[in-house]
Amino acid sequence: MAEIKLLPKSLAELIAAGEVVERPASVIKELVENSIDAGADKITVEIQRGGISYMRVTDNGCGIEYSQVPTAFMRHATSKIKSQDDLFKIATLGFRGEALASISAVARVEMLTKTQNSELGTRFVIEGGVQTEYGQTGCPGGTTIVIRDLFYNTPARMKFLKKDISEATAVASVVDAIALSHPEISIRFIKDSKPVLATNGDGKLKSAIYSVLGREYSSGLIPADSTTAGIRVSGMICKPVYCRPTRSGQFFFLNNRFVRSGTISKALDQAYKNTVMVGKFPAGVLNIEIPFDRVDVNVHPAKTEVRFSDEKAVFDAVYYAVKNALAQGDTRPELELKPRNSENTFVRMTTEEYRNSVQKSALAQEIYSLDKNRHFSKPGNTYTPKPNTNKFSSAADFAPALVSNETVFVNYNTSDNVPVTHKEVLTEKTESPIKNEAYQQIINAFSDDNNQRYENASFIDETEIEFKYIGEVFRTYLIVQFKGSVWFIDKHAAHERMLYNKLKTEGVTEVQTLLSPVAVTLSREEHSAVLENLELLNTAGFEVEEFGTVSVLVRSVPASLVKTDVMFLMCSIAANLVKFGKAETEILDDLYHNIACRSAIKGGNQQSAAEMEEFARQIISSNDIMYCPHGRPVAFELKRSELEKQFGRTK
């Protein structure tokens, strides 16, 4: 056996540094956490070449006394732990007393620091763990630490660093997480002399999210705030329709410390169950406030992994906080149309401008060259002007008939489809005689003695209509006018959620015995899973019994599934039973989901207008029917303001 010797101090420090300093991002994390612990409310992070050649962290915290600066760079030196008991209730971010010692062992470090009550500050320089300068200097209050040439004395570590852009991205991720966890602190991030991030430090999480993650991410969020068993969960979560294709939008903090936790992630997934599309993941920024003695943050040197004394309590707290937030804050998604092409922008014209445009338009020549049989049409109604021997010979004949600087509109009364004219004065009105008899006859069509009902027609404000069923398109989507908006409803998705909710509340109420029982052959694992859950299957309306070594016999199914392929359905159910194991809630949810999906109205099926109108009323009036069990939205809202914007009526 080789002789056992103590490692030289310099080598021991390099080994220890490897546990804390993996890359520039880990250096920034340690330094910024120290700044937060120092009470700073303004922190600036600057890097060059991904942080490999240069890093600087500046704060306005409490600073360090002159005499204590050298001690701060010694291993296991800290102001945050004083006794063994403190290890079980750690309330600070940096506490191990290894950050500065580890960083200075593998880089050239310069510190400028001054306490608020001191007249002069301190400048301290240390390279490779060796002090080179130490004295007083003028500097602002707080602390500035400059790191140069990371891993300059450990080329083996340098080889494992990635490209500058990759290292810079890692640093940015650390800064983003800190900015999200401390919205009360103004964070600035500068990369290669260019500002990348700046938060205003107003204490509002929504504004921090906007600064870090952008408008698109922040626009689809709803607040969450709930306390369960002494554990508070607060933050922002996305509406189900804004779920993302990866988990990159999930940010979890434990007592304002960024962490990765399978428990929290799973609780978030469960809370969104049956509202998220397959392959999508919920996003959100959540902070879990838990008593310090109920969590161990000293599991990993990077302190991103933690251990809870009661995993279930944390799971429940997150689950119910998110569930409550979705129940209270989620609303039906709005339909946003793409901006119109600037070349096709609608503009209002004066009469003179309109006359000139008409004269140049070949299309207008054709439209206005109408004979005495020309009529105005609207679905279900035809309006014919009085017979006239004249006709519009050209657009030029028609154009002078317009009253100068006025625009004439034709609206339809909603109660009896009566057209009503009115004028909107765009500029100063001027007199202009009507020279064209054909135009006068159009006016007469709506105002002479034979059409008195037009004059007596009453106006109805369309925005006051509570509910109006418009119709169905593609035999799949219903269109409804409701409180000044147009709603588009996916009838299959909506009916599926309606049935699913009913099954969750009432269970299966009608069961149909099959004329001929169906034998289904399964794998051994699936066969065993089915036999273990016969009682749950019976609760869901399936009467199943053992039939041979790897087969089961299905004798009855929910009445709504009589026409379904029973063999395929049972195979699907058996596969999910294997997947979910013995979790009864998961099993019943999946069974009800299968029943609802196969029982719901299918896209392409024809139903009567009366049935669809009543169906649409139920969907619009229920806040529980917003997503199908697959997570697809059942309806989109198109606001009147958005529609008018597309037609150039508003900007």
Phi, psi and omega per residue, in radians:
M1 nan 2.360 -3.126
A2 -1.171 2.701 -3.117
E3 -1.178 2.410 3.135
I4 -1.593 2.216 -3.127
K5 -2.352 2.719 3.034
L6 -1.308 2.427 3.098
L7 -1.246 2.533 3.030
P8 -1.045 2.619 -3.089
K9 -0.985 -0.767 -3.096
S10 -1.089 -0.692 -3.139
L11 -1.247 -0.682 3.116
A12 -1.089 -0.667 -3.140
E13 -1.189 -0.625 3.108
L14 -1.157 -0.696 3.117
I15 -1.142 -0.773 3.135
A16 -1.128 -0.628 3.135
A17 -1.097 -0.548 3.141
G18 -1.107 -0.415 3.123
E19 -1.336 -0.445 -3.061
V20 -1.852 -0.747 -3.050
V21 -1.794 1.747 3.102
E22 -1.682 -0.647 -3.070
R23 -2.814 3.046 3.142
P24 -0.957 -0.619 -3.119
A25 -1.049 -0.656 -3.139
S26 -1.223 -0.537 3.070
V27 -1.159 -0.837 3.141
I28 -1.047 -0.725 -3.137
K29 -1.031 -0.839 -3.113
E30 -1.118 -0.754 -3.079
L31 -1.220 -0.724 -3.139
V32 -1.184 -0.656 3.085
E33 -1.103 -0.665 3.066
N34 -1.111 -0.651 3.115
S35 -1.128 -0.701 3.122
I36 -1.142 -0.757 3.104
D37 -1.093 -0.447 3.141
A38 -1.427 0.043 3.074
G39 1.484 0.307 -3.118
A40 -1.239 2.509 3.002
D41 -2.054 0.079 3.013
K42 -2.429 2.134 -3.106
I43 -2.338 2.319 3.093
T44 -2.102 2.265 3.110
V45 -2.030 2.240 3.133
E46 -2.291 2.378 3.113
I47 -2.376 2.764 2.997
Q48 -2.371 2.503 -3.104
R49 0.919 0.797 3.107
G50 1.252 0.147 -3.121
G51 1.668 -0.106 -3.097
I52 -1.217 -0.734 -3.103
S53 -1.626 -0.484 -3.042
Y54 -2.732 2.328 3.000
M55 -2.470 2.460 3.073
R56 -2.479 2.310 3.090
V57 -2.163 2.126 -3.108
T58 -2.113 2.346 3.113
D59 -2.420 2.929 3.085
N60 -1.958 0.643 -3.117
G61 -1.323 -2.830 -3.022
C62 -1.271 -0.347 -3.118
G63 1.343 3.089 -3.109
I64 -2.180 2.396 3.106
E65 -1.089 2.600 -3.103
Y66 -0.924 -0.803 -3.031
S67 -1.247 -0.341 -3.052
Q68 -1.699 -0.114 -3.072
V69 -1.058 -0.870 3.134
P70 -1.041 -0.620 -3.140
T71 -1.129 -0.583 -3.116
A72 -1.070 -0.411 -3.109
F73 -1.654 0.078 3.075
M74 -1.511 2.615 -3.132
R75 -1.173 2.452 3.137
H76 1.126 0.451 3.062
A77 -1.718 2.174 -3.126
T78 -2.696 2.688 3.087
S79 -1.822 0.122 -2.945
K80 -1.906 -0.176 3.096
I81 -2.286 2.266 -3.106
K82 -2.128 -0.408 -3.111
S83 -2.524 2.985 -3.137
Q84 -1.076 -0.606 -3.118
D85 -1.110 -0.506 -3.122
D86 -1.118 -0.429 -3.141
L87 -1.137 -0.389 -3.074
F88 -1.742 0.126 3.078
K89 -2.647 1.020 -3.085
I90 -1.307 2.116 -3.077
A91 -1.956 -0.015 -3.128
T92 -1.909 2.903 -3.120
L93 -1.455 -0.869 3.082
G94 -1.767 2.239 -3.072
F95 -2.604 -0.196 -2.995
R96 -1.357 -0.310 3.131
G97 1.239 0.469 -3.105
E98 -2.119 -0.199 -3.002
A99 -1.060 -1.048 -3.067
L100 -1.137 -0.662 3.129
A101 -1.127 -0.750 -3.118
S102 -1.204 -0.722 -3.129
I103 -1.149 -0.778 -3.104
S104 -1.194 -0.324 3.127
A105 -1.296 -0.371 -3.047
V106 -2.200 0.295 -3.122
A107 -2.733 3.024 3.019
R108 -1.716 2.096 -2.984
V109 -2.114 2.367 3.052
E110 -2.233 2.295 3.120
M111 -2.115 2.336 2.970
L112 -2.101 2.148 -3.082
T113 -2.562 2.572 3.123
K114 -2.659 2.316 3.055
T115 -1.349 2.819 -3.057
Q116 -1.158 -0.471 -3.081
N117 -1.643 -0.072 -3.092
S118 -1.575 2.599 3.087
E119 -1.448 -0.607 3.141
L120 -2.084 2.687 3.094
G121 -1.780 -2.975 -3.089
T122 -2.180 2.389 3.015
R123 -2.014 2.189 -3.087
F124 -2.323 2.248 -3.132
V125 -2.153 2.301 3.131
I126 -2.466 2.336 -3.092
E127 -2.249 2.158 3.131
G128 1.014 0.559 3.130
G129 1.478 0.023 -3.101
V130 -1.950 2.170 3.135
Q131 -1.223 2.321 3.141
T132 -2.093 -0.502 3.137
E133 -2.513 2.548 -3.133
Y134 -2.819 1.986 -3.134
G135 -3.001 -3.138 -3.120
Q136 -1.613 2.660 -3.118
T137 -2.785 2.892 3.058
G138 -1.498 2.329 3.117
C139 -2.872 2.797 3.133
P140 -1.250 2.873 3.113
G141 -1.138 2.569 -3.084
G142 1.879 -2.779 -3.062
T143 -2.398 2.394 3.010
T144 -2.175 2.213 3.103
I145 -2.120 2.235 3.130
V146 -1.973 2.233 3.128
I147 -2.005 2.156 3.123
R148 -2.116 2.550 2.976
D149 0.954 1.054 3.107
L150 -1.065 2.351 3.135
F151 1.112 0.478 3.134
Y152 -1.118 -0.494 -3.105
N153 -1.811 0.129 3.088
T154 -2.337 1.295 -3.082
P155 -1.036 -0.457 3.118
A156 -1.119 -0.639 3.103
R157 -1.261 -0.590 -3.123
M158 -1.072 -0.591 -3.101
K159 -1.107 -0.431 -3.064
F160 -1.571 -0.081 3.064
L161 -1.280 2.612 -3.133
K162 -1.585 -3.037 3.139
K163 -1.083 2.770 -3.089
D164 -0.950 -0.730 -3.087
I165 -1.160 -0.600 3.107
S166 -1.210 -0.739 3.116
E167 -1.157 -0.656 3.107
A168 -1.141 -0.657 3.096
T169 -1.109 -0.700 3.112
A170 -1.121 -0.704 3.094
V171 -1.117 -0.761 -3.139
A172 -1.054 -0.659 3.126
S173 -1.111 -0.690 3.104
V174 -1.130 -0.787 -3.141
V175 -1.120 -0.707 3.107
D176 -1.022 -0.819 -3.118
A177 -1.082 -0.705 -3.138
I178 -1.198 -0.683 3.113
A179 -1.111 -0.667 3.130
L180 -1.242 -0.599 -3.097
S181 -1.399 -0.290 -3.123
H182 -2.359 1.268 3.139
P183 -1.143 -0.247 3.129
E184 -1.412 -0.095 -3.136
I185 -1.910 2.321 3.080
S186 -1.408 2.033 -3.093
I187 -1.941 2.266 3.039
R188 -2.115 2.418 3.131
F189 -2.255 2.186 -3.121
I190 -2.116 2.205 3.138
K191 -2.103 2.132 -3.138
D192 0.880 0.822 3.081
S193 1.216 0.188 3.125
K194 -2.036 2.233 3.104
P195 -1.110 2.323 -3.131
V196 -1.984 -0.677 -3.072
L197 -2.512 2.503 3.031
A198 -2.653 2.042 3.055
T199 -1.814 2.630 -3.045
N200 -1.524 -0.142 3.064
G201 1.143 0.573 -3.116
D202 -1.491 0.013 3.116
G203 1.475 -0.021 -3.135
K204 -1.670 2.105 -3.104
L205 -1.086 -0.665 -3.098
K206 -1.050 -0.709 -3.137
S207 -1.232 -0.610 3.080
A208 -1.150 -0.718 3.106
I209 -1.095 -0.736 3.124
Y210 -1.049 -0.774 -3.112
S211 -1.170 -0.667 -3.044
V212 -1.492 -0.811 -2.973
L213 -1.865 -0.164 3.041
G214 1.679 2.985 -3.059
R215 -1.188 -0.723 -3.083
E216 -1.069 -0.758 3.142
Y217 -1.163 -0.807 -3.037
S218 -1.269 -0.398 -3.061
S219 -1.249 -0.405 -3.091
G220 -1.800 0.476 -3.056
L221 -1.820 2.657 3.019
I222 -2.275 2.600 -3.083
P223 -1.316 2.624 3.053
A224 -2.321 2.332 3.126
D225 -2.809 1.958 -3.087
S226 -2.700 2.624 3.102
T227 -2.151 2.224 3.130
T228 -2.329 2.170 3.096
A229 0.915 0.731 3.098
G230 1.379 0.104 3.127
I231 -1.971 2.061 3.132
R232 -1.688 2.331 3.081
V233 -2.099 2.106 -3.124
S234 -2.392 2.786 3.117
G235 2.535 -2.651 -3.125
M236 -2.308 2.445 3.082
I237 -2.246 2.749 -3.091
C238 -1.474 2.670 2.975
K239 -1.191 2.597 -3.084
P240 -0.917 -0.598 -3.103
V241 -1.209 -0.286 -3.139
Y242 -1.746 0.227 3.118
C243 -1.064 2.716 -2.958
R244 -1.986 2.831 -3.109
P245 -1.298 -0.191 3.108
T246 -2.367 3.065 3.101
R247 -1.566 0.185 -3.082
S248 -1.144 -0.276 3.132
G249 -1.570 0.150 -3.127
Q250 -1.743 2.192 3.120
F251 -2.263 2.046 -3.104
F252 -2.017 2.387 3.134
F253 -2.286 2.417 3.114
L254 -2.001 1.944 -3.035
N255 0.887 0.804 3.113
N256 1.171 0.328 3.059
R257 -1.929 2.211 3.137
F258 -1.126 2.234 -3.114
V259 -2.405 2.829 2.967
R260 -1.994 2.197 -3.054
S261 -2.513 2.114 3.065
G262 -1.147 -0.561 3.139
T263 -1.116 -0.826 -3.128
I264 -1.166 -0.737 -3.129
S265 -1.099 -0.735 3.140
K266 -1.172 -0.671 3.107
A267 -1.102 -0.679 3.111
L268 -1.122 -0.780 3.115
D269 -1.056 -0.757 -3.105
Q270 -1.140 -0.643 -3.137
A271 -1.149 -0.516 -3.138
Y272 -1.599 0.020 -3.046
K273 -0.977 2.401 3.132
N274 1.220 0.213 2.998
T275 -2.189 -0.068 -3.090
V276 -1.959 2.357 3.087
M277 -1.104 2.646 3.105
V278 -1.086 2.309 -3.129
G279 1.559 -0.018 3.095
K280 -1.918 2.687 -3.098
F281 -2.258 2.464 3.122
P282 -1.167 2.644 3.105
A283 -2.090 2.742 3.120
G284 2.970 2.876 3.077
V285 -2.134 1.917 -3.060
L286 -2.160 2.378 3.048
N287 -2.021 2.185 3.135
I288 -1.803 2.024 3.104
E289 -1.709 1.993 -3.042
I290 -2.306 2.519 3.090
P291 -0.908 2.382 -3.027
F292 -1.068 -0.469 -3.119
D293 -1.424 0.021 3.141
R294 -1.849 0.183 -3.139
V295 -2.550 2.493 3.090
D296 -1.924 1.937 -3.126
V297 -1.673 0.029 -3.068
N298 -1.757 0.591 -3.114
V299 -1.427 -0.618 -3.034
H300 -2.272 2.490 -3.126
P301 -0.985 -0.587 3.141
A302 -1.393 -0.171 3.074
K303 1.081 0.417 3.091
T304 -1.655 -0.221 3.085
E305 -1.952 2.369 -3.073
V306 -2.272 2.913 3.118
R307 -2.278 2.257 -3.119
F308 -1.701 2.553 3.063
S309 -1.288 -0.433 3.128
D310 -2.449 1.620 -3.107
E311 -1.084 -0.691 -3.079
K312 -1.122 -0.675 -3.140
A313 -1.110 -0.696 3.104
V314 -1.176 -0.764 3.112
F315 -0.995 -0.862 -3.111
D316 -1.093 -0.724 -3.118
A317 -1.069 -0.792 3.131
V318 -1.181 -0.779 -3.092
Y319 -1.022 -0.884 -3.075
Y320 -1.264 -0.554 3.090
A321 -1.123 -0.785 3.138
V322 -1.213 -0.737 -3.141
K323 -1.062 -0.782 3.125
N324 -1.134 -0.688 3.136
A325 -1.114 -0.724 3.120
L326 -1.139 -0.687 -3.123
A327 -1.162 -0.601 -3.054
Q328 -1.646 -0.594 -2.981
G329 -1.864 -0.242 -3.097
D330 -1.352 2.397 3.088
T331 -2.280 2.932 -3.138
R332 -1.132 2.472 -3.101
P333 -1.206 2.516 3.088
E334 -1.626 2.545 3.125
L335 -1.607 2.084 3.127
E336 -1.894 2.141 3.122
L337 -1.448 2.665 3.123
K338 -1.232 2.579 3.125
P339 -1.024 2.500 3.116
R340 -1.223 2.660 3.073
N341 -1.110 2.300 -3.087
S342 -1.044 -0.446 3.140
E343 -1.257 -0.357 -3.111
N344 -1.840 0.356 -3.084
T345 -1.106 2.322 3.107
F346 -1.349 2.405 3.072
V347 -2.318 2.581 3.058
R348 -1.575 2.414 -3.059
M349 -2.077 2.669 2.983
T350 -1.321 2.981 -3.130
T351 -1.042 -0.748 -3.109
E352 -1.088 -0.742 3.109
E353 -1.133 -0.700 -3.139
Y354 -1.155 -0.728 -3.133
R355 -1.049 -0.746 -3.139
N356 -1.133 -0.690 -3.133
S357 -1.211 -0.632 3.138
V358 -1.150 -0.709 -3.117
Q359 -1.106 -0.475 -3.124
K360 -1.550 -0.140 -2.994
S361 -1.750 2.056 3.081
A362 -1.158 -0.571 3.131
L363 -1.142 -0.704 3.125
A364 -1.120 -0.625 3.091
Q365 -0.984 -0.748 -3.112
E366 -1.246 -0.704 -3.084
I367 -1.122 -0.768 -3.024
Y368 -1.575 -0.089 3.032
S369 -1.490 1.249 -3.047
L370 -1.829 2.581 3.075
D371 -1.704 -3.026 -3.012
K372 -1.193 -0.238 -3.138
N373 -1.621 0.024 -3.135
R374 -1.143 2.419 3.141
H375 -2.450 2.824 3.074
F376 -1.671 2.349 -3.093
S377 -2.131 2.544 2.979
K378 -2.499 2.501 -3.078
P379 -0.822 2.125 3.083
G380 1.554 -0.121 -3.093
N381 -2.529 2.543 3.057
T382 -2.289 2.252 3.138
Y383 -1.993 2.150 -3.079
T384 -2.044 2.177 3.090
P385 -1.151 2.886 3.081
K386 -1.055 2.533 3.118
P387 -0.942 2.490 -3.099
N388 -2.533 2.272 -3.112
T389 -1.334 -0.360 3.130
N390 -1.478 2.901 3.018
K391 -2.542 2.833 3.130
F392 -1.295 1.952 -3.129
S393 -1.424 -0.426 3.136
S394 -2.837 2.889 3.091
A395 -1.154 -0.528 -3.137
A396 -1.137 -0.556 3.102
D397 -1.212 -0.590 -3.074
F398 -1.408 -0.676 -3.008
A399 -1.027 -0.725 -3.109
P400 -1.109 -0.305 -3.103
A401 -1.232 -0.307 -3.131
L402 -1.233 2.486 3.103
V403 -1.319 2.263 -3.056
S404 -0.993 2.333 3.053
N405 1.082 0.469 3.026
E406 -2.195 2.603 3.051
T407 -2.017 2.258 -3.122
V408 -1.777 2.247 3.133
F409 -2.009 2.610 3.012
V410 -2.068 2.050 3.096
N411 -1.918 2.844 3.127
Y412 -2.029 2.219 3.064
N413 -1.117 2.282 -3.011
T414 -1.328 -0.333 -3.080
S415 -1.428 -0.664 -3.117
D416 -2.335 0.362 3.104
N417 0.959 0.707 -3.134
V418 -1.633 2.233 3.093
P419 -1.326 2.398 -3.137
V420 -2.296 2.349 -3.141
T421 -1.760 2.580 2.975
H422 -2.639 2.867 -3.059
K423 -2.070 2.547 3.049
E424 -2.157 2.066 -3.106
V425 -1.400 2.132 -3.105
L426 -1.588 -0.723 3.103
T427 -2.369 -2.906 -3.109
E428 -1.061 2.272 -3.068
K429 -1.351 2.417 3.060
T430 -2.233 2.634 -3.118
E431 -1.292 2.428 3.059
S432 -2.678 2.028 -3.090
P433 -1.175 2.562 3.091
I434 -1.422 1.963 -3.037
K435 -1.669 -0.278 -3.028
N436 -1.870 2.094 -3.101
E437 -1.157 -0.536 -3.136
A438 -1.097 -0.718 3.108
Y439 -1.127 -0.703 3.135
Q440 -1.071 -0.587 -3.137
Q441 -1.220 -0.524 3.055
I442 -1.109 -0.734 3.096
I443 -1.147 -0.734 -3.140
N444 -1.087 -0.531 -3.121
A445 -1.038 -0.416 -3.118
F446 -1.883 0.044 -3.013
S447 -2.437 -0.107 -3.092
D448 -1.390 -3.133 -3.011
D449 -1.109 -0.476 -3.108
N450 -1.377 -0.083 -3.095
N451 -2.313 0.739 -3.116
Q452 -1.057 -0.458 -3.105
R453 -1.114 -0.424 3.090
Y454 -1.212 -0.713 -3.112
E455 -1.194 -0.572 -3.087
N456 -1.534 0.019 -3.082
A457 -1.137 2.462 3.116
S458 -1.713 2.558 3.120
F459 -1.492 2.521 3.041
I460 -2.145 2.184 3.108
D461 -1.272 1.988 -3.077
E462 -1.053 -0.489 -3.112
T463 -1.245 -0.267 -3.122
E464 -1.557 -0.114 -3.137
I465 -1.197 2.123 -3.115
E466 -1.259 -0.800 -3.100
F467 -2.696 2.331 3.094
K468 -2.581 2.052 3.124
Y469 -1.412 2.122 -3.105
I470 -1.566 -0.829 -3.121
G471 2.766 -2.849 -3.074
E472 -2.314 2.454 3.092
V473 -2.137 2.502 3.119
F474 1.020 0.310 -3.111
R475 0.941 0.476 -3.089
T476 -2.374 -0.665 -3.006
Y477 -2.017 2.266 3.115
L478 -1.661 2.524 3.129
I479 -2.075 2.233 -3.053
V480 -2.368 2.431 2.978
Q481 -1.690 2.221 -3.056
F482 -2.564 1.986 3.051
K483 0.878 0.913 3.051
G484 1.367 0.199 3.096
S485 -2.315 2.791 3.016
V486 -1.848 2.294 -3.116
W487 -1.965 2.400 3.062
F488 -1.997 2.107 -3.008
I489 -2.049 2.238 3.005
D490 -1.450 1.879 -2.977
K491 -1.162 -0.594 3.127
H492 -1.192 -0.849 -3.123
A493 -1.077 -0.716 -3.127
A494 -1.164 -0.768 -3.128
H495 -1.170 -0.624 3.121
E496 -1.089 -0.785 3.110
R497 -1.169 -0.655 3.126
M498 -1.062 -0.804 3.138
L499 -1.170 -0.699 -3.132
Y500 -1.086 -0.773 3.116
N501 -1.080 -0.698 3.139
K502 -1.147 -0.715 3.121
L503 -1.146 -0.690 3.127
K504 -1.115 -0.572 -3.085
T505 -1.502 -0.792 -3.005
E506 -1.878 -0.289 -3.036
G507 1.340 -3.036 3.121
V508 -1.448 2.128 -3.065
T509 -1.789 -0.373 -3.117
E510 -2.202 2.191 -3.131
V511 -2.122 2.425 -3.136
Q512 -2.026 2.164 3.058
T513 -1.346 2.299 -3.114
L514 -1.291 2.463 3.113
L515 -1.061 -0.712 3.072
S516 -2.234 2.042 3.120
P517 -0.965 2.575 -3.091
V518 -1.876 2.154 3.088
A519 -1.550 2.287 -3.098
V520 -2.180 2.162 3.121
T521 -1.608 2.292 -3.067
L522 -2.215 2.975 2.990
S523 -1.283 2.882 -3.116
R524 -1.071 -0.704 -3.134
E525 -1.145 -0.751 3.124
E526 -1.184 -0.698 3.128
H527 -1.054 -0.773 3.127
S528 -1.124 -0.716 -3.134
A529 -1.114 -0.691 3.126
V530 -1.127 -0.789 -3.113
L531 -1.146 -0.534 3.126
E532 -1.293 -0.288 -3.056
N533 -2.149 0.543 -3.140
L534 -1.063 -0.639 -3.118
E535 -1.157 -0.737 3.106
L536 -1.162 -0.678 3.084
L537 -1.079 -0.698 3.118
N538 -1.136 -0.664 3.082
T539 -1.050 -0.608 -3.131
A540 -1.498 0.071 3.064
G541 1.701 0.149 -3.140
F542 -1.844 2.079 3.035
E543 -1.686 1.931 -3.043
V544 -2.241 2.496 3.091
E545 -2.441 2.788 -3.131
E546 -1.165 2.456 -3.106
F547 -2.561 1.432 -3.109
G548 1.585 -3.033 -3.026
T549 -1.315 -0.602 -3.128
V550 -2.297 0.422 -3.136
S551 -2.251 2.732 3.030
V552 -2.274 2.770 3.136
L553 -2.008 2.139 3.136
V554 -1.697 2.055 -3.077
R555 -1.784 -0.488 3.128
S556 -2.611 2.700 -3.127
V557 -2.429 2.891 3.029
P558 -0.952 2.472 -3.038
A559 -0.974 -0.561 -3.102
S560 -1.267 -0.155 -3.083
L561 -1.917 0.288 -3.074
V562 -1.034 -0.636 -3.083
K563 -1.578 0.096 -3.123
T564 -1.453 2.688 3.031
D565 -1.225 1.713 -3.026
V566 -1.114 -0.665 -3.119
M567 -1.103 -0.829 3.137
F568 -1.102 -0.738 -3.129
L569 -1.066 -0.797 -3.114
M570 -1.168 -0.626 3.077
C571 -1.092 -0.717 3.120
S572 -1.132 -0.754 3.139
I573 -1.119 -0.734 -3.128
A574 -1.103 -0.708 3.126
A575 -1.093 -0.696 3.130
N576 -1.263 -0.521 3.070
L577 -1.100 -0.670 3.083
V578 -1.148 -0.693 -3.106
K579 -1.150 -0.764 -3.039
F580 -1.539 -0.153 3.135
G581 1.103 -2.232 -3.042
K582 -1.863 0.319 3.117
A583 -1.356 1.786 -3.024
E584 -1.081 -0.691 -3.134
T585 -1.073 -0.764 3.117
E586 -1.103 -0.719 -3.107
I587 -1.109 -0.846 -3.127
L588 -1.134 -0.711 3.103
D589 -1.016 -0.780 -3.126
D590 -1.162 -0.696 3.113
L591 -1.105 -0.815 3.128
Y592 -1.124 -0.622 3.104
H593 -1.097 -0.800 3.118
N594 -1.060 -0.767 -3.126
I595 -1.108 -0.813 -3.102
A596 -1.113 -0.744 -3.096
C597 -1.106 -0.724 -3.087
R598 -1.441 -0.291 -3.129
S599 -1.650 -0.299 -3.018
A600 -1.254 2.761 3.027
I601 -0.988 2.400 -3.136
K602 -1.702 2.545 3.028
G603 -1.060 2.334 -3.093
G604 1.755 -0.342 3.088
N605 -1.281 2.581 -3.117
Q606 -1.755 2.272 3.032
Q607 -2.247 2.824 -3.137
S608 -1.247 2.733 3.136
A609 -1.096 -0.649 3.135
A610 -1.114 -0.734 3.118
E611 -1.099 -0.789 -3.106
M612 -1.197 -0.593 3.100
E613 -1.124 -0.797 3.121
E614 -1.149 -0.668 3.109
F615 -1.081 -0.789 -3.138
A616 -1.101 -0.648 3.094
R617 -1.028 -0.767 -3.121
Q618 -1.131 -0.697 -3.110
I619 -1.163 -0.834 -3.096
I620 -1.116 -0.630 -3.042
S621 -1.468 -0.135 -3.076
S622 -1.914 2.151 3.076
N623 -1.439 -0.065 3.115
D624 -1.529 -0.193 -3.081
I625 -1.924 1.430 -3.079
M626 -2.120 -0.492 3.132
Y627 -2.420 2.521 3.025
C628 -1.309 2.882 -3.120
P629 -1.031 -0.318 3.065
H630 -1.394 -0.234 -3.131
G631 1.772 0.017 3.119
R632 -1.376 2.460 3.085
P633 -1.151 2.517 -3.119
V634 -1.619 -0.292 -3.097
A635 -2.674 2.633 3.026
F636 -2.187 2.507 3.130
E637 -1.861 2.279 3.052
L638 -1.979 1.872 -3.093
K639 -1.225 2.628 -3.142
R640 -1.043 -0.675 -3.133
S641 -1.061 -0.661 3.123
E642 -1.197 -0.679 3.131
L643 -1.162 -0.756 3.138
E644 -1.161 -0.531 3.087
K645 -1.114 -0.644 -3.139
Q646 -1.195 -0.516 3.141
F647 -1.647 0.149 3.068
G648 1.334 0.201 3.127
R649 -1.313 -0.566 3.098
T650 -2.334 2.926 3.121
K651 -1.903 nan nan
